[in-house]
């Protein structure tokens, strides 16, 4: 593993935290214990990201498709979110971390909306790492809501249809003002994006690790960052690395 000081650091890392339930099942434990262990790993991951110099860390906490899960499990996930914010908000604020939430809030219960808004407002002036929580989030829904915002602007005369382009749409997404993720990590061995940051992932490096999320240690995170540092990111252009370094 390379010295962190020598490693090119991605500005934005996004993580699909997958495998809590399967981690618990493999140990003969209730799925709820897998989710609770997963929250502990979130704390360690945020700390590791800050120490590595990552500017934005986006965590896929609750998908818009997760409503299909049993109600008891949904209630557990919501309870863990509340506990995380109440327990960790002061510490994150003290560490100069800014919290930002993406996803559709309209269908959330008022107490959850209030909690998320409180976290954002309390940390809004912080200038350190931005922790982005994707909650009740789905990329297709995000793009549809962005298109609806642009359509409303056109209808009310604030925007001419000829002005709509990729930049305008990008600026209407939940992630407006944020850099696209340089690196997207998914745990548990699954190799798909599952409706996560589909627009923003156009040039993201993808890393799929076999470990379940509760086993995602700081050491594993740093090893993934090492793998990222070896990637040749061309964005459609030519390589800037020596031919031997990129296997040509």
C-alpha positions in Angstrom: 0.0 0.0 0.0 1.4 3.4 -1.0 2.0 6.2 1.3 -1.2 8.2 1.6 0.8 11.4 1.1 2.0 10.2 -2.3 -1.4 8.8 -3.5 -3.5 10.8 -6.0 -6.7 11.5 -4.0 -10.1 11.4 -5.7 -12.0 14.6 -5.0 -15.3 12.8 -4.7 -15.9 9.2 -3.6 -19.4 7.7 -3.7 -20.2 4.4 -2.0 -23.0 1.9 -2.4 -23.1 0.3 1.0 -24.4 -3.2 0.2 -24.5 -6.4 2.1 -25.6 -5.6 5.7 -28.4 -8.2 5.6 -26.3 -10.9 4.0 -23.5 -10.2 6.5 -25.9 -10.9 9.3 -27.5 -13.9 7.7 -24.1 -15.5 7.2 -23.6 -15.3 11.0 -27.1 -16.4 12.0 -27.9 -12.9 13.2 -31.0 -10.8 12.6 -30.7 -8.4 9.6 -31.2 -5.5 11.9 -27.8 -6.3 13.6 -26.2 -6.1 10.2 -27.6 -2.6 9.7 -26.4 -1.5 13.1 -22.9 -2.8 12.4 -23.1 -1.0 9.1 -23.6 2.3 10.9 -20.4 1.8 12.9 -18.6 1.3 9.6 -20.0 4.5 8.3 -18.4 6.4 11.2 -15.0 4.8 10.4 -15.4 5.4 6.7 -16.1 9.1 7.2 -13.0 9.4 9.4 -10.8 7.6 6.9 -12.1 9.8 4.0 -11.4 13.0 5.9 -7.9 11.8 6.8 -7.2 10.8 3.2 -8.1 14.3 2.0 -11.3 13.4 0.1 -13.5 16.5 -0.5 -16.8 14.8 -1.0 -18.1 11.5 0.3 -21.5 10.3 -0.9 -23.1 7.4 0.9 -26.2 5.6 -0.6 -28.1 5.2 2.6 -31.7 4.5 1.5 -32.8 3.9 -2.1 -36.2 4.8 -3.5 -36.5 1.1 -4.2 -35.9 0.2 -0.6 -39.6 0.9 0.2 -40.2 -2.7 -1.1 -38.5 -4.1 2.0 -40.5 -5.4 5.0 -41.9 -2.5 7.1 -40.0 -3.6 10.2 -36.7 -3.3 8.3 -37.6 0.1 6.9 -38.4 1.3 10.4 -35.1 0.0 11.6 -33.2 1.9 8.9 -35.1 5.1 9.7 -34.4 4.7 13.3 -30.7 4.2 12.6 -30.7 7.4 10.5 -32.2 9.3 13.4 -29.7 7.9 15.9 -26.8 8.6 13.6 -27.7 12.3 13.1 -28.5 12.8 16.8 -25.3 11.0 18.0 -22.9 12.1 15.4 -24.0 15.6 14.2 -22.2 17.5 16.9 -18.9 15.6 16.3 -19.2 16.1 12.5 -19.9 19.7 13.0 -16.9 20.1 15.3 -14.8 18.4 12.6 -15.8 21.0 10.1 -17.8 18.5 8.0 -20.7 19.8 5.9 -23.7 17.6 5.5 -25.8 17.6 2.3 -28.8 15.4 1.6 -29.9 14.3 -1.9 -33.1 12.5 -2.8 -36.8 13.1 -2.8 -38.0 14.4 0.6 -41.6 15.0 -0.3 -42.7 11.5 0.6 -40.7 11.4 3.9 -42.3 11.8 7.3 -42.1 15.4 8.7 -39.8 14.4 11.5 -37.3 12.9 9.1 -37.4 16.0 6.8 -36.9 18.2 9.9 -33.9 16.1 11.0 -32.2 16.2 7.6 -32.8 19.9 7.3 -31.4 20.5 10.7 -28.2 18.6 9.8 -27.8 20.6 6.6 -28.5 24.0 8.2 -26.2 23.4 11.2 -23.2 22.5 9.1 -23.9 24.8 6.1 -21.0 27.1 6.8 -18.4 24.3 7.3 -15.6 24.2 4.9 -14.1 20.8 5.3 -15.2 17.5 3.7 -18.8 17.4 2.5 -20.7 14.3 3.6 -23.5 13.6 1.1 -26.3 11.3 2.3 -28.4 9.8 -0.5 -31.7 9.1 1.3 -34.9 8.1 -0.5 -32.7 8.6 -3.6 -33.1 7.1 -7.1 -31.1 8.5 -10.1 -34.0 8.2 -12.6 -36.3 10.0 -10.2 -33.6 12.7 -9.7 -33.3 13.2 -13.5 -37.1 13.3 -13.9 -37.4 15.9 -11.1 -34.6 18.0 -12.7 -36.5 17.9 -16.0 -39.7 19.0 -14.3 -37.9 22.0 -12.7 -36.6 23.0 -16.2 -40.1 22.6 -17.6 -41.5 24.8 -14.9 -38.9 27.5 -15.7 -39.9 27.4 -19.3 -43.6 27.6 -18.5 -43.1 30.6 -16.3 -40.8 32.4 -18.8 -37.5 32.1 -16.9 -35.9 29.9 -19.5 -36.1 29.5 -23.2 -36.3 25.8 -24.4 -33.4 26.5 -26.7 -31.2 27.1 -23.7 -31.7 23.7 -22.2 -28.5 21.7 -22.5 -26.4 19.2 -20.4 -25.1 22.0 -18.2 -28.6 23.3 -17.4 -29.8 19.8 -16.6 -26.8 19.1 -14.4 -27.5 22.3 -12.5 -31.0 21.2 -11.8 -30.0 17.8 -10.3 -29.8 17.2 -6.5 -26.1 17.3 -6.8 -25.9 20.8 -8.4 -22.7 22.5 -7.5 -20.9 19.3 -6.6 -18.1 17.6 -8.7 -19.1 14.3 -10.3 -17.7 11.3 -8.4 -14.2 10.3 -9.4 -14.7 6.9 -7.8 -17.8 4.8 -7.1 -17.3 1.8 -4.8 -19.8 -1.0 -4.3 -19.5 -3.6 -1.6 -20.8 -7.2 -1.4 -19.6 -8.4 -4.8 -22.6 -7.0 -6.8 -21.4 -5.3 -10.0 -24.1 -2.8 -10.9 -25.0 0.8 -10.0 -28.6 0.1 -9.0 -30.0 3.5 -10.0 -27.3 5.4 -8.2 -25.8 8.7 -9.7 -26.4 7.5 -13.2 -25.9 11.0 -14.8 -23.0 11.9 -12.5 -21.2 8.5 -13.1 -20.5 9.2 -16.8 -16.7 9.1 -16.2 -16.5 7.6 -12.7 -14.0 4.8 -12.0 -16.0 1.8 -10.7 -14.6 -0.5 -8.0 -16.5 -3.6 -6.9 -15.3 -5.3 -3.8 -16.5 -8.7 -2.5 -16.6 -7.8 1.1 -20.0 -7.0 2.7 -20.4 -3.4 4.0 -19.9 -4.3 7.7 -16.5 -5.7 6.8 -15.4 -2.5 4.9 -12.4 -1.5 7.0 -10.2 1.5 6.8 -7.5 -0.7 5.4 -9.8 -2.0 2.7 -10.8 1.6 1.8 -7.2 2.7 1.5 -6.4 -0.3 -0.7 -9.3 0.7 -3.0 -7.8 4.2 -3.1 -4.5 2.7 -4.1 -6.2 0.8 -7.0 -7.9 4.1 -8.0 -4.5 5.8 -8.1 -3.3 3.3 -10.7 -6.2 3.9 -13.1 -5.5 5.9 -16.3 -8.3 8.5 -16.5 -8.5 9.8 -20.0 -12.0 11.3 -20.3 -12.1 10.5 -24.0 -8.6 11.9 -24.6 -5.2 10.3 -24.9 -3.3 8.8 -22.0 -0.8 11.0 -20.2 0.9 7.9 -18.5 3.9 6.0 -20.0 2.8 3.2 -22.2 4.2 0.6 -19.9 2.2 2.0 -17.0 -1.1 1.5 -18.8 -0.3 -1.9 -20.2 0.2 -0.8 -23.9 
